[in-house]
Amino acid sequence: MAGLADLPVRTDGKLAENVVHFARALRAAGVPAGPGRVIDAIRAVEAVGFSDRRDFYAALEASLISRAEHRAVFAQVFRLFWRDPRFMEQMMSLLLPAVRGAVPPSAPKAAERRAAEALIEGAEKPPGPRETEGEEVEFDATLTFSAEERLKRLDFEQMSAAEQAEARRAIAKLALPVQPLASRRTRPSPRGRVADWRGTMRAGLRSGGDVEQLVFRARRQRWPNLVALCDISGSMSAYSRMLLHFLHAAANARGAGWAKVHAFTFGTRLTNVTRHLRQRDADAALAAAGREAEDWEGGTRIGEALHVFNRDWSRRVLGQGAVVLLITDGLDRGDPDRLAREMERLHLSARRVIWLNPLLRWEGFSARARGIRAILPHVDSFRACHSIASLEDLSATLSRPDDPVDIMRIRQLLDERQ
């Protein structure tokens, strides 16, 4: 809300109609603003008036949205719909393909592309540089990526509403294969390698005391737990929603191999959302998880959240060789020494700790932040999580043992700041 200009609201009696059009733009951007909410918004504006820009913004926000993750979309649609008189030209420029030149284009803000597409839905785009009347343009598709391949490589934060919906459908189909663990307990098996002497003697008693053949046993196999600690702070909100869809698919996949899937969110506090992700419907599951976690898009206290997890939950969910997914950018505001201690304890309690960091999408990434340097020595694998392709790479990582390349990369990042 900071920096909002005076609202150019006209007094010709079309305010209610403009609110209706604004709600339609929100629905096109993915915000469920139904007719009931529109009526409440009009009544709220009538009650507070529109002489003060902050009151007008707050009245519409309180009436039209009910989930914290919709605030970014609401802010961008509001900015483009009510403030900027030349918003159509700006939105058109967001949807046109960018051409690399001497001056680098400014990156769109979070949810700005979704807001742009929602407001110009149905409008004609300006013709491209080669599109003229009566001329057919032929494209050579041999060197172009398909739409599916482009979607896999696209950053979650830069996706439009339609692309996010398509990405969620693709994420729901991803599998998280895992290798079973060999247990100390055994079971009867004709192909086993451990001789079962007691079973052999019992079988001999049935044939008058003669041992006709040896009985063997094989080790039982058990499946580990998957434990996910997902950062939902402001810098991670665009990625944490997609990753929660990913965890929902893993929790409801049949025959995936995991014994149980436990999910926790943290920003300024730790919240257990495991039972919500077990619902079959993904939208209902994430809506319930959003209501349970009240610190969406807030600050980040990774050390305190890990302390609560190690104290209250580690013995319950990390037994029998659990695999931990730590989903965060590592930008912590707390004490780095405490974060290092809690990460060391977490690493000792789990069989494997995989750190998913969206900052790895940048080629020049280096471990400069104190929180990142405190976490790095206590993880077994370090992966990106900004696109569908990165999640597919995670699936391949879980199906194989520790990769020495990851360990060498972690050591290299730590040595860069020595």
N, C-alpha and C positions, 0 to 999 in steps of 0.2 A: 504493500500500500504506500510505501514511501515514494515520494516524488510524483504522485499523481497530479496531473494538471486539472484546472477547473473544467468541470463537465459541461460540454456545449449542449445541454438539454433544452429543447425548445418547449415553449408553453402554448403550442397550438392544439393540445388535446390528444397527441399521438404517443404519449409516454407509455400507456398500457400496451399499445401495438408494438412499440419498440422492445418492451420487456418480453413479449411473446416471441419476437424474432430472435432475441438474445438467447432465450431458452432453447429454441430450435438449433441454434449454433452450438450450444452446449451439448445437446443430444447427439449432434453429428460428430462432435469431438470425443464422444464416449462417456459423457456424464449423464446419468439417468435422471433427467429433470422432466417429470411428467406434468400433466395439466394441473394436478392438485398443488404441486410446488409453484407453478406459474401463478396461480390465483393467490397463494400465500405471499409470493414476491410482490405482486401488485398491491396487495393490502399493506404489506410492510413498508413499501415506498410511500404509500398514502399516509401512513402513520408517522414516519420519520421525516418525510419530505425529501427534497433533493437540493436543498440550498448548500449543504455541506457534502463535499465529495467523499469524505471518509464514512459518513453515515449512510450514504447511498451505496457505497461498495459493501459495507458490512451488512446492510439489510438484504441485498441480493445474495451475498455469499451465504448468510445464515438460512435463507429460504430455499435456495436452489441446490446446495450440496450438503451431503451428510457424511462424507468420507474424507479423511485427511489427504489421501493420495490424489483427490480431485482438485486440490487447491491450486496446484501449478497450472493445470489446464484452465481453470476458472480465471486465474489472474491474467493469462495471456489472451483469452477470448474477450475478457472485459477491456483490456488495454486496446485491443484492435477494434472492438465494436463501439466503444463509448468515447475514447480519447482522441485517436488519431484521425483527422479528416481525410487523410490520404492513405488509409490502411489498405485499400484495394491494390494499389501499385506495389506496396511493400509485400503483401501476401503473394501476389503474382511472382515477384522476384524470388520468393522462397521456394516456389514450386518449379521454377525453371532450372534446367541443369546448369551448374556452375562451370565457368570456363576459367582455367588457371591462367593468371596473368601476372603482371608485375606487382599488383596490389592484392594481397591475400584476402579473400572474402571473410567477413565476420561470421563466426559459427552461430547458428540459431540457438536461442535459449531453450530451456527445457519446456516441452509441450508447445513451442511456438509453431512448429510445422503442423501439428494436429489442429491448432486453432485456426491456422491459415486455410487448411483444407476444409474445415467445417464452415467457415464464413463465405467461401467462394464456391460452395457446392452447387453445381448446376450452371455456373458461369463459364463462358468460353475462354480458353486460354489463348494468349496472343500467339500468332503463328511463328514458327521457328524461322531461322535465317534462310532456309531453302524451300519453305512451303509457299508456293504461289498458286494462283488459280490455273487450272488446266495442266498442271505439271505433276507428273508422277515422280516420286523420289524413291529410289531403290537403295536399300541398305545391305551392306555385306555383313552378315551375321556370323561369319566364321571366326572373327576375333572378339566377339561380344559374349558376355556372360548371360546365361539364362536368368529369368526372373527368380527362379528358385535359388540359384547360386548367389545372386545378388542379395537376396533376403538372408541367406545364411551368413554373409559377411557383414551385413549392415549392423551398426551399433544400435543397441536397444534404445539409447537416449535420443537418437535421431529418427526413430521410426514414427510414421504417421499412425492414426487410429486404425486404419485398415491393415497396415503392415504389422502392427502389434497383435491384432486379432489373428492374422495368418501365422505369426510367430508363435503364438500360444498354442495353436493347433499343431504346429510342427514340434514344439517342445513336448506336448502330450504324447507324441509317438516315440520319443527317445527312450532308450532302455539304459539301465545302469547295471551292466553285468558285473558280477563279483565272483571271485574264486572262493570255493568253500575251504574251511579250515579243518585240518585233521585233528580229531579228538583223541584223548588218551583212552577212551573207552572203545571196546571192540564189539563186533557182532559176528555171528556165524556166517561164513562165506566160503564156498568151494574154491574161490580164487584168492583167498587170503594168504598171507605170508607168515602169520603167527600161528604156531601149533597150539591147538586147544587140547591139552593133555587130559583134562577132566572130561571133556566131551568125548575124547577118544576112548577112555576107559568105560564110560557109560555105554557107548556104542558096542564095545567088546562084550559087555555083560549080556547084551541082548542075543549075542551069538555064541553063548556058552563060555565066555572068557577069552575067545580068540580075537585078536586085533586084526581086522581085515584091511582097514585103511585108516590113515590119519585124518583127523578133523582139524580144519583150519579156521582162523578168525581174521577179520580185516578191521582196520580202524574205522570208526564211525566218522561221518562228516557233519559239521555243524556250520551254520551260516552266521556271519557277524551282524551286529547292529550298525545302522547308519545314523549318525548324529550330526545335525546341521546347526551351526550357530550363524545366524543371518543378521547382518548390520542393516538397520532401517533408518539410519540418520539421513540428514538432508542430502549429503553428497552421494548416498547410495540408494536413494529411494527409487530411481528409475530402473536400477538393476535388481534390487531386492524383490520387486513385484514379479519380474520374470522368473527369478530363481525360486520364488515360492511356488509358482506354477510348475516348475521343474521338480521340486520336492513333492508337490501334490501328486504328480504323475508317478513318482517313485514309490510313494506311500500306498497308492492304489493299484500298482501293477501286480498282476498275478504271475507267480512263477519267476519273480525277479531275482530271488535268491537271498534277499535281506531278511533276517529274522524279524526286525522291527525298524521302523524309521521314526526317529525323534527329531523334532524341529523346535528351535528356540530363536526368538528375535531379541535384539538388544539395540538400544540407543543410549538412553540414560538409565535404563533398568532392563533386567532380564525377564522375558515372558515366554512361558511354555505354550506353544500353539499346536502341539502334536495331535490332540484329539480333534481339532478343527480340520486339519488336513486329511483326516481319515474319511471325511464326507466324500461321497462319490461325485457330487457336482462341484466343479472347480470354482465357479463364481461364488457359490454359497460358502465354500470352505474359506476362500480368501476374504470374503466379507466378514465372516465370523472371526478370523484371525486379526483383521484390521480393528474390529471392535475390542478385541482382547488386548492388543498392544496399543497403548495410549501414547507412546513416545515416537510416533511416526514423524519423520523429517525434523527431528530435534537434534540435540547434541550427541556426542559420541564419548562414551566412557567404557572403553574396551576392557581395561584392567579391572574395574569394579564388576562388570558383567561376568567376566571369567572367574573372578573370585566367588561370586554367588553360585555360578555353575559348579565349580570345583567343590564347594562346600556342601551344596544341597542336592546336586543331581549326578555328579560323576560316578558315584558308587552304584547308582540305580541303573544308569544307561550305558556306561562304558565297560561293563563286564563282558567277558568272552570275546575279546579282541575286536572292539568296535572301531569303525573308521569315522573320523571326524572331518567334516567340511567346514572350514572357517571362512565365511564370506564377508569380507570387509576390505576397505581400502587402506586400513592401517593408520588413518589420520586420527590419532587419539589426543585428547586434551589432558589426560591424567598423567600420573607419575610413570615414566618409562621403566624404572626399576621394578615397580610393582607389576607392571604388565609383563616384564620378562620373567618374574617369579611365577606368575599364574600360567604363563605359556609353558614354562618348563614342567610344571605339575600336570598340565593337560597333556603334554607330549608323553610323559611317563605313564599316564593312565590309559592312553589309547594305543592301539596297535599301529595306527597310521594317521597322520594329520596332513590334510591337503588344504592349502591356502588358495582361495579364489579371490583374485584382486583385479577389478576392472582397469586399474591404472596400467596394467601390463599391455594394454592395447597400444601404448605409445612406444615407439622404437627406442627413444632415448631415455627410457625409465632407469632411474637410479635410486638406491636406498638412502635418501637424504633425510626423510622425516624420522624423528626419534622413535615413534611408534612402530614404523616399518622395520627399523633396525633391531628393535626389541623382540619382534615376532619371528623374523627370519631364521635365527639359529635353532628354532624349536619346531620346524615344519619339515615334512618329508618330501613334499612336492609343492610347486609354486606355479599356478595356472591363471590364465585370464578367464573372465566370465562376462564379456561384453556383447557376445553374439551367439547365434545358434551354432556356428562352427566351433566356437570355444567350448560349448557344452558337449558337442560331439567328441571333442578331444578329451574332455573330462571322462566321458564314458569309456574311452579307450584306456585312459590312465587307471581307472578302477579295476579293469580286467587284467592288469598285469602287475607284477611286483614293482618294488621301488626302482625308479629309473636313475642310474648314476649321472645322467646328463642334468637332471634337476638338482641333484646335490652339488655338482660342480658349478651350476649357475648361481645357486644360493651363496656358495663360498665366494664366487667372483663379485657378487653384489656387495657382500660384506667387506671384501678387501678393497673395494673402490674408495671407501670412506675412512680407511685406516690412516 
